[in-house]
Amino acid sequence: EKNKIGKDNNQLFFLSHCTAGTELSANQDEETEHETFQMEMEQDSQRFAFRTFSGKYWVLGPGGIQASISQPNKDSWFDMEWHGRQVALKAPNGKYVAPRKNGQLAAQADIAGEVEKFVLKIINRPLLVLRGEYGFMGVRKGSPALDGNRSSHDVFQLHFADGAYTIQDGAGRSWVVDDQGAVSLGPDGTPFLLQLCNNGRLALQAPNGRYVGSDQAGRVTANGEEPTGANTWEF
């Protein structure tokens, strides 16, 4: 997945790969190709490697984190922790990634405080097709209800804002979650958090802290306690 990762600390800065060297820093205020990275998941460990637009991978070195190698090695895989609308990255040395005062990235923190948390924006998925354990996600004909057991898919649109996503159907109606956790369509969208899981799946977390899933009858609810099984989706 291609993503932009920005530092959210009162003011938003974007991680950038310096074209004149190998340094990685969080001190840019515009999104360009230099602030765009491709994420690659290692299935067994569920860790991530990050590749720049020029084809270089992040690697942890003695002076900080650089983008300097053509193939990932043991020092290129980062754990990603989900903290609500933000993520934290743990480097191969077991320390959390954060920018120094000059913006350069380093991995020195033992805990994920505010400065170690980043906003992650998925940019190559404006259209979304979901398939769960019982079938595809779709809109019930003539109804605002969603079904999670369809034999054919509907296409939804993702809209990013402040670390979360609203999801719309082709008619401009948005996913909403009611007090019982039922997911349907309405005029005002509920913001969902997207979490990348292994085997090319994702989880959708509603504001109630629960995950969206479907039962065999197709009922779509945000009642899952963990992002596993029927609460994850191929996309």
C-alpha positions as semicolon CSV with decimal commas, in nm:
position;residue;x (nm);y (nm);z (nm)
1;E;0,000;0,000;0,000
2;K;0,116;0,352;-0,071
3;N;0,079;0,580;0,224
4;K;0,172;0,920;0,353
5;I;0,276;0,930;0,718
6;G;0,263;1,266;0,893
7;K;0,359;1,382;1,239
8;D;0,061;1,510;1,433
9;N;0,193;1,739;1,705
10;N;-0,022;2,054;1,692
11;Q;0,108;2,111;1,338
12;L;0,116;1,842;1,070
13;F;0,450;1,762;0,910
14;F;0,514;1,496;0,648
15;L;0,789;1,239;0,648
16;S;1,019;1,306;0,358
17;H;1,300;1,127;0,178
18;C;1,574;1,377;0,095
19;T;1,661;1,366;-0,274
20;A;2,018;1,479;-0,213
21;G;2,097;1,199;0,032
22;T;1,952;0,914;0,232
23;E;1,810;1,100;0,532
24;L;1,450;1,064;0,644
25;S;1,296;1,359;0,824
26;A;0,957;1,486;0,941
27;N;0,976;1,856;0,858
28;Q;0,782;1,907;0,535
29;D;0,450;2,090;0,512
30;E;0,345;1,972;0,164
31;E;0,261;1,632;0,019
32;T;0,470;1,534;-0,284
33;E;0,613;1,209;-0,418
34;H;0,899;1,249;-0,169
35;E;0,648;1,208;0,115
36;T;0,487;0,898;-0,038
37;F;0,601;0,551;0,071
38;Q;0,498;0,201;-0,028
39;M;0,432;-0,031;0,265
40;E;0,519;-0,400;0,232
41;M;0,408;-0,649;0,498
42;E;0,611;-0,951;0,605
43;Q;0,334;-1,208;0,651
44;D;0,492;-1,420;0,925
45;S;0,588;-1,133;1,155
46;Q;0,326;-0,881;1,032
47;R;0,596;-0,615;1,029
48;F;0,631;-0,352;0,758
49;A;0,906;-0,230;0,528
50;F;0,882;0,116;0,371
51;R;1,002;0,193;0,018
52;T;1,052;0,543;-0,122
53;F;0,939;0,654;-0,468
54;S;1,301;0,609;-0,583
55;G;1,302;0,241;-0,478
56;K;1,510;0,267;-0,159
57;Y;1,402;0,105;0,167
58;W;1,413;0,245;0,517
59;V;1,690;0,096;0,730
60;L;1,792;0,153;1,090
61;G;2,151;0,267;1,120
62;P;2,372;0,404;1,398
63;G;2,292;0,763;1,300
64;G;1,916;0,721;1,265
65;I;1,678;0,593;1,001
66;Q;1,779;0,628;0,639
67;A;1,649;0,523;0,299
68;S;1,960;0,372;0,151
69;I;1,919;0,005;0,050
70;S;1,765;-0,159;-0,256
71;Q;1,629;-0,467;-0,075
72;P;1,498;-0,488;0,283
73;N;1,718;-0,659;0,541
74;K;1,677;-0,746;0,910
75;D;1,707;-0,376;1,002
76;S;1,428;-0,270;0,765
77;W;1,121;-0,425;0,926
78;F;0,912;-0,210;1,162
79;D;0,628;-0,306;1,393
80;M;0,320;-0,089;1,357
81;E;0,099;-0,022;1,659
82;W;-0,245;0,129;1,619
83;H;-0,332;0,410;1,860
84;G;-0,676;0,531;1,760
85;R;-0,631;0,778;1,473
86;Q;-0,253;0,749;1,493
87;V;0,013;0,482;1,461
88;A;0,349;0,422;1,628
89;L;0,642;0,251;1,460
90;K;0,879;0,028;1,656
91;A;1,217;-0,016;1,491
92;P;1,419;-0,343;1,482
93;N;1,610;-0,229;1,794
94;G;1,285;-0,234;1,995
95;K;1,269;0,147;2,020
96;Y;0,995;0,375;1,888
97;V;1,052;0,607;1,592
98;A;1,029;0,982;1,643
99;P;1,178;1,294;1,484
100;R;1,469;1,471;1,650
101;K;1,461;1,849;1,691
102;N;1,606;1,890;1,342
103;G;1,332;1,662;1,202
104;Q;1,554;1,361;1,130
105;L;1,403;1,027;1,225
106;A;1,559;0,818;1,499
107;A;1,451;0,519;1,709
108;Q;1,537;0,591;2,072
109;A;1,214;0,596;2,276
110;D;1,107;0,311;2,506
111;I;0,738;0,411;2,505
112;A;0,507;0,558;2,243
113;G;0,430;0,909;2,363
114;E;0,270;1,184;2,162
115;V;0,585;1,267;1,968
116;E;0,619;0,901;1,863
117;K;0,271;0,888;1,708
118;F;0,199;0,956;1,343
119;V;-0,103;0,996;1,118
120;L;-0,110;0,738;0,839
121;K;-0,302;0,816;0,521
122;I;-0,374;0,548;0,263
123;I;-0,373;0,720;-0,076
124;N;-0,411;0,440;-0,331
125;R;-0,751;0,313;-0,216
126;P;-1,011;0,576;-0,310
127;L;-1,237;0,288;-0,416
128;L;-1,309;0,002;-0,180
129;V;-1,441;-0,349;-0,242
130;L;-1,474;-0,574;0,063
131;R;-1,510;-0,950;0,093
132;G;-1,552;-1,123;0,427
133;E;-1,594;-1,481;0,545
134;Y;-1,950;-1,506;0,408
135;G;-1,929;-1,300;0,090
136;F;-1,896;-0,950;-0,047
137;M;-2,017;-0,630;0,117
138;G;-2,309;-0,471;-0,067
139;V;-2,612;-0,246;-0,031
140;R;-2,950;-0,417;-0,002
141;K;-3,174;-0,317;-0,292
142;G;-3,431;-0,054;-0,195
143;S;-3,296;-0,031;0,159
144;P;-3,025;0,153;0,355
145;A;-2,910;-0,180;0,499
146;L;-2,574;-0,338;0,422
147;D;-2,529;-0,709;0,355
148;G;-2,204;-0,891;0,418
149;N;-2,291;-1,215;0,237
150;R;-2,339;-1,100;-0,122
151;S;-2,222;-1,310;-0,419
152;S;-2,124;-0,991;-0,606
153;H;-1,965;-0,673;-0,477
154;D;-2,060;-0,309;-0,454
155;V;-1,795;-0,039;-0,484
156;F;-1,758;0,211;-0,200
157;Q;-1,554;0,529;-0,176
158;L;-1,312;0,624;0,101
159;H;-1,283;0,983;0,225
160;F;-0,997;1,065;0,460
161;A;-1,010;1,330;0,734
162;D;-0,806;1,366;1,053
163;G;-0,677;1,009;1,066
164;A;-1,016;0,842;0,996
165;Y;-1,227;0,751;0,695
166;T;-1,590;0,789;0,599
167;I;-1,724;0,531;0,354
168;Q;-1,985;0,614;0,088
169;D;-2,184;0,415;-0,165
170;G;-2,231;0,520;-0,527
171;A;-2,533;0,734;-0,436
172;G;-2,336;0,941;-0,184
173;R;-2,486;0,778;0,126
174;S;-2,241;0,712;0,410
175;W;-2,194;0,423;0,648
176;V;-2,335;0,498;0,993
177;V;-2,336;0,298;1,318
178;D;-2,634;0,310;1,551
179;D;-2,639;0,264;1,930
180;Q;-2,671;-0,114;1,895
181;G;-2,375;-0,134;1,656
182;A;-2,577;-0,198;1,340
183;V;-2,412;-0,055;1,027
184;S;-2,631;0,097;0,755
185;L;-2,639;0,396;0,520
186;G;-2,733;0,751;0,610
187;P;-2,668;1,115;0,524
188;D;-2,401;1,179;0,788
189;G;-2,103;0,946;0,787
190;T;-1,949;0,773;1,087
191;P;-1,567;0,799;1,093
192;F;-1,397;0,459;1,084
193;L;-1,038;0,369;1,159
194;L;-0,865;0,140;0,909
195;Q;-0,617;-0,114;1,040
196;L;-0,406;-0,323;0,802
197;C;-0,396;-0,691;0,894
198;N;-0,208;-0,989;0,758
199;N;-0,290;-1,181;0,439
200;G;-0,408;-0,870;0,257
201;R;-0,695;-0,794;0,494
202;L;-0,808;-0,488;0,686
203;A;-1,024;-0,414;0,987
204;L;-1,269;-0,126;1,027
205;Q;-1,301;0,010;1,380
206;A;-1,608;0,218;1,466
207;P;-1,613;0,503;1,722
208;N;-1,753;0,258;1,979
209;G;-1,415;0,080;1,967
210;R;-1,564;-0,233;1,807
211;Y;-1,482;-0,384;1,469
212;V;-1,714;-0,422;1,171
213;G;-1,807;-0,779;1,082
214;S;-2,083;-0,983;0,926
215;D;-2,263;-1,299;1,030
216;Q;-2,371;-1,576;0,795
217;A;-2,713;-1,412;0,748
218;G;-2,539;-1,100;0,616
219;R;-2,607;-0,870;0,911
220;V;-2,332;-0,608;0,932
221;T;-2,251;-0,482;1,281
222;A;-1,968;-0,306;1,463
223;N;-1,961;-0,538;1,763
224;G;-1,637;-0,732;1,717
225;E;-1,391;-0,712;2,006
226;E;-1,080;-0,804;1,807
227;P;-0,967;-0,747;1,445
228;T;-0,971;-1,118;1,361
229;G;-1,178;-1,368;1,164
230;A;-1,517;-1,237;1,052
231;N;-1,415;-0,887;1,164
232;T;-1,152;-0,855;0,890
233;W;-1,202;-0,805;0,516
234;E;-1,016;-0,873;0,196
235;F;-0,991;-0,548;0,003
